[in-house]
Amino acid sequence: MNKSPISVSINRRSYTTRDNILGITGVLRLDLKLLTPLHVGFGKLKIMKIRPELISIIAKKPFNVAIREAVNVLGYDYMETVRYGDKICIPGSSVKGVIRSRTELMALSQDNINDFCFIVVTPFRGVPQKGMHGWRHFIIWDPAVYELRDSCNPIQTGDYSLCSGCDIFGAPGVASRVFFGNFCTSNPNVVDYLDLDFGEKLEVIKANTVLAGEISFHGLKLSELGVLLIGLGWCPKINDFKPILMGKSKYRTRIIQNKNIKIILGRAKFTAKSMTILMEYLTPDIRNEVPEIKDEVKGEELKQLFNKAVDKAAKEYPSLAKRICFSEVEVLEECIKKGLIS
């Protein structure tokens, strides 16, 4: 069925001043378990010495000649994963990008009004045909991809009214109220090297690796905490997080060269360990809504807090109400079964 793009108005409100820390201020500690191998990098390629015996010969030549001939010594190896010191990491900026994009794509307009803009706007040029860039993305995130939403850009427009997403995650000229730390492991034995189709060579973090990280926030309403949790994949129906996609080649099956083995990349799932809350900043309405809230929340109490936050978000942001518990991993697997995506 052919679909047409839909013009959507964005529900914007006066933004929350960034010196306001009244509300839910604290730190959420999470583990991120990789369900498949995953590659998130900066585009950095490892360089290896191909013919080290030439180094001393080239070094004696004039600089401009040595530069030209250096290609005979060095070659590109695998595209690296990210490291900070001795830790293997997924950068917090990458995690934030995934969570924010998920939130925006999960939000569906009601009566052509949406609570969330697209912070990055790509002009609609029609539905990409199979094989074109982005065709899998269109299938998985239908119908949100047909919504024509503009972005919040106070620097450009001078208007500091923001959509709900930008008030939480930030916009040009407006800082975020949610801060994603890096998700890391100190185990050096979690990397693998894949020679993939199309000549691509990736250093990946192995499946079943667990990376630990933190998300800090300040001045959130209970519903805004719910938006963050929905983006992370929290599903009240199962009292757990749903799997999400991230990283390179997350939408398509790859093939390991010379082995003709298919491999899936980019599936992961969060687990919450604890949340620390600065009680002195809680507002009376939050204390009344969540009387059991305390400075350190774990286990079943944390799940109850998550469920209340998500329920509040569903009521306050109609755009998100229909897609709570959505998992693009589940949609992708169903599309693969039906032969819509390979």
ZIPE-V659118 format. One record per residue. RES is the residue in one small letter. PHI is phi in radians with two decimals (NA if undefined). OMEGA is omega in degrees with one decimal (999 if undefined). Layout:
res | phi | omega
RES | PHI | OMEGA
RES | PHI | OMEGA
This chain:
res | phi | omega
m | NA | 178.0
n | -1.34 | 179.3
k | -2.08 | 178.3
s | -1.96 | 177.1
p | -1.14 | -177.0
i | -2.05 | 174.9
s | -1.30 | -174.5
v | -2.18 | 173.9
s | -1.59 | -178.9
i | -1.75 | 177.8
n | -1.38 | -178.0
r | -1.93 | 179.9
r | -2.37 | 175.3
s | -1.03 | -174.5
y | -1.32 | 177.5
t | -1.35 | 179.7
t | -1.08 | -172.3
r | -1.36 | 174.5
d | -1.58 | 178.8
n | -1.52 | 177.0
i | -2.03 | 176.6
l | -1.31 | -175.9
g | 2.29 | 179.2
i | -1.59 | 178.9
t | -2.13 | -177.1
g | 3.03 | -175.9
v | -2.39 | 174.8
l | -1.86 | 179.7
r | -1.78 | -173.8
l | -2.34 | 163.8
d | -1.89 | 174.6
l | -2.08 | 179.4
k | -1.69 | 179.2
l | -1.50 | -179.5
l | -1.50 | 174.9
t | -2.44 | 170.7
p | -1.01 | -175.9
l | -2.51 | 173.9
h | -2.16 | 167.9
v | -2.23 | -177.4
g | -2.43 | 176.4
f | -1.76 | -176.0
g | 1.45 | -177.8
k | -1.42 | 178.6
l | -1.82 | 172.9
k | -1.21 | 177.7
i | -1.94 | -179.9
m | -2.14 | 177.5
k | -1.47 | -179.2
i | -1.56 | -179.3
r | -2.28 | -176.1
p | -1.05 | -179.0
e | -1.17 | -179.6
l | -1.49 | -173.2
i | -1.05 | -176.6
s | -1.15 | 179.6
i | -1.23 | -179.0
i | -1.17 | -177.4
a | -1.09 | -178.5
k | -1.48 | -176.8
k | -1.53 | 176.5
p | -0.97 | -172.7
f | -0.97 | -176.6
n | -1.12 | 176.8
v | -1.31 | -179.7
a | -1.06 | 179.7
i | -1.08 | -179.2
r | -1.14 | -174.7
e | -1.52 | -179.4
a | -1.10 | 179.5
v | -1.12 | 178.4
n | -1.37 | -176.9
v | -1.78 | -172.5
l | -1.83 | 175.9
g | -2.50 | 179.7
y | -1.55 | 178.1
d | -1.92 | -175.1
y | -1.32 | 173.0
m | -1.24 | -169.5
e | -1.38 | 165.1
t | -1.44 | -172.4
v | -1.59 | 175.3
r | -2.26 | 170.6
y | -2.16 | -173.3
g | 1.13 | -179.2
d | -1.71 | -178.5
k | -1.82 | 174.2
i | -1.67 | -167.3
c | -2.39 | 160.7
i | -1.86 | -175.4
p | -1.04 | 177.7
g | -1.03 | 179.3
s | -1.11 | 178.0
s | -1.21 | 178.5
v | -1.11 | 179.4
k | -1.05 | 179.5
g | -1.02 | 179.0
v | -1.13 | -175.8
i | -1.15 | 179.2
r | -1.16 | 179.6
s | -1.09 | 177.5
r | -1.03 | -178.1
t | -1.07 | -179.3
e | -1.13 | -177.3
l | -1.36 | 176.8
m | -1.33 | -178.4
a | -1.34 | 179.7
l | -2.04 | -176.1
s | -1.13 | 173.5
q | -2.02 | -175.7
d | 0.96 | 178.2
n | 1.09 | 175.2
i | -2.21 | -179.8
n | -2.21 | 178.2
d | -1.43 | -174.3
f | -2.28 | 174.9
c | -1.48 | 164.6
f | -1.74 | -176.8
i | -1.14 | 172.9
v | -1.98 | -176.0
v | -1.77 | 174.6
t | -1.87 | -179.0
p | -0.97 | -179.9
f | -1.31 | -179.2
r | -2.05 | -179.3
g | 1.71 | -179.7
v | -1.31 | 179.8
p | -1.15 | 177.4
q | -1.30 | 179.6
k | -0.94 | -178.2
g | 1.72 | 177.9
m | -1.46 | 179.9
h | -1.02 | 173.8
g | 1.54 | -174.9
w | -1.17 | 178.1
r | -1.20 | 178.3
h | -0.99 | -179.3
f | -1.11 | -179.2
i | -1.18 | -173.8
i | -1.22 | -173.5
w | -1.77 | 171.5
d | -1.04 | 11.7
p | -1.75 | -174.9
a | -1.02 | -176.6
v | -1.17 | 178.6
y | -1.60 | -179.3
e | -1.48 | 177.5
l | -1.59 | -179.2
r | -1.99 | 173.4
d | -1.55 | -177.8
s | -1.89 | 173.8
c | -1.47 | -179.8
n | -2.52 | -176.7
p | -1.01 | 179.9
i | -1.10 | -177.8
q | -1.39 | -173.5
t | -1.70 | -174.7
g | 1.38 | -179.1
d | -1.73 | -177.8
y | -1.68 | 167.4
s | -1.35 | -173.8
l | -2.16 | 169.1
c | -1.25 | -176.3
s | -1.11 | 179.7
g | -1.14 | -178.6
c | -1.22 | 177.0
d | -1.16 | 178.5
i | -1.56 | -171.0
f | -1.63 | 178.8
g | 1.70 | 179.8
a | -2.65 | 177.5
p | -0.93 | -179.4
g | 1.56 | -179.8
v | -2.29 | -176.7
a | -1.22 | 175.2
s | -1.26 | 170.5
r | -1.88 | 177.4
v | -2.23 | -173.2
f | -2.22 | -175.7
f | -1.68 | 172.6
g | -1.41 | 176.6
n | -1.24 | 174.3
f | -1.81 | -166.9
c | -2.34 | 168.8
t | -2.37 | 177.1
s | -1.60 | -179.4
n | -1.34 | -177.8
p | -1.37 | -173.5
n | -1.73 | -176.2
v | -1.82 | -178.7
v | -1.79 | 176.8
d | -2.39 | -177.0
y | -2.19 | -175.5
l | -2.03 | 170.8
d | -1.73 | -170.3
l | -1.82 | 176.2
d | -1.03 | -176.6
f | 1.13 | 175.2
g | 1.28 | -177.6
e | -1.51 | -179.4
k | -2.11 | -175.2
l | -2.13 | 164.6
e | -1.57 | -175.9
v | -2.14 | 170.2
i | -1.56 | -171.7
k | -1.17 | 172.7
a | -1.06 | 179.7
n | 1.31 | 173.0
t | -1.21 | 176.9
v | -1.99 | 179.1
l | -1.98 | -177.2
a | -1.78 | 179.4
g | -2.76 | -179.6
e | -2.35 | 171.4
i | -2.16 | 177.7
s | -1.85 | -175.2
f | -2.74 | 176.3
h | -2.51 | 174.8
g | 1.12 | -179.8
l | -1.49 | 166.2
k | -1.32 | 179.0
l | -1.05 | 179.5
s | -1.15 | 179.3
e | -1.23 | 171.6
l | -1.07 | 177.3
g | -1.08 | 177.4
v | -1.06 | 178.1
l | -1.02 | -178.1
l | -1.16 | 176.3
i | -1.08 | 177.3
g | -1.09 | 179.2
l | -1.34 | 177.3
g | 1.85 | -177.4
w | -1.17 | -179.0
c | -2.26 | -179.2
p | -1.04 | -177.9
k | -1.10 | -178.0
i | -2.01 | -178.3
n | 0.94 | -176.5
d | -2.80 | 175.0
f | -1.49 | 173.2
k | -1.54 | 177.3
p | -1.20 | 179.8
i | -2.27 | 178.0
l | -1.84 | 173.2
m | -2.78 | 174.8
g | 1.54 | -175.1
k | -1.32 | 176.3
s | 1.00 | -176.6
k | -1.27 | -175.0
y | -1.63 | -171.1
r | -2.26 | 176.9
t | -1.35 | 177.4
r | -1.82 | 179.5
i | -2.16 | 176.4
i | -1.34 | -175.9
q | -1.04 | 175.2
n | 1.18 | 178.9
k | -2.12 | -178.2
n | 0.95 | 178.2
i | -1.82 | 177.6
k | -1.39 | 179.9
i | -2.47 | 179.4
i | -1.89 | -178.9
l | -2.13 | 163.2
g | 1.46 | 177.8
r | -1.96 | -174.8
a | -2.62 | -177.9
k | -2.61 | 178.9
f | -1.50 | 168.8
t | -2.34 | -179.9
a | -1.52 | 178.2
k | -1.75 | -179.2
s | -2.91 | 174.0
m | -2.35 | 174.2
t | -1.76 | -177.5
i | -2.15 | 175.6
l | -1.44 | -170.0
m | -1.12 | -176.1
e | -1.17 | -178.1
y | -1.75 | -179.5
l | -1.16 | 178.0
t | -1.52 | -177.7
p | -0.98 | -178.0
d | -1.13 | 177.9
i | -1.22 | 177.8
r | -1.06 | -179.8
n | -1.26 | -178.8
e | -1.28 | -178.0
v | -2.24 | -175.4
p | -1.10 | -178.5
e | -1.47 | -177.1
i | -1.13 | -179.8
k | -2.58 | -171.7
d | -1.21 | 177.2
e | -2.33 | -175.5
v | -2.04 | -179.4
k | -2.47 | 169.6
g | 0.96 | -176.4
e | -1.11 | 178.5
e | -1.11 | 178.0
l | -1.19 | 178.0
k | -1.11 | 178.1
q | -1.12 | 177.0
l | -1.09 | 178.1
f | -1.02 | -177.1
n | -1.12 | 178.4
k | -1.16 | 179.9
a | -1.15 | -179.5
v | -1.19 | 177.4
d | -1.07 | 178.1
k | -1.13 | 179.0
a | -1.11 | -179.6
a | -1.08 | -179.5
k | -1.36 | -175.4
e | -1.47 | -178.4
y | -2.11 | -177.7
p | -0.97 | -178.7
s | -1.05 | -176.4
l | -1.62 | -168.4
a | -1.00 | -174.6
k | -1.43 | -172.6
r | -2.03 | 174.7
i | -1.07 | -176.4
c | 1.38 | 175.7
f | -1.18 | 174.8
s | -2.34 | 178.7
e | -1.15 | 176.1
v | -1.13 | 179.4
e | -1.14 | 177.9
v | -1.12 | 179.8
l | -1.08 | -179.9
e | -1.10 | 177.9
e | -1.18 | 178.5
c | -1.15 | 178.1
i | -1.16 | 178.6
k | -1.05 | -177.8
k | -1.45 | 179.3
g | 1.39 | 179.6
l | -1.37 | -177.9
i | -2.36 | 176.6
s | -2.26 | 999
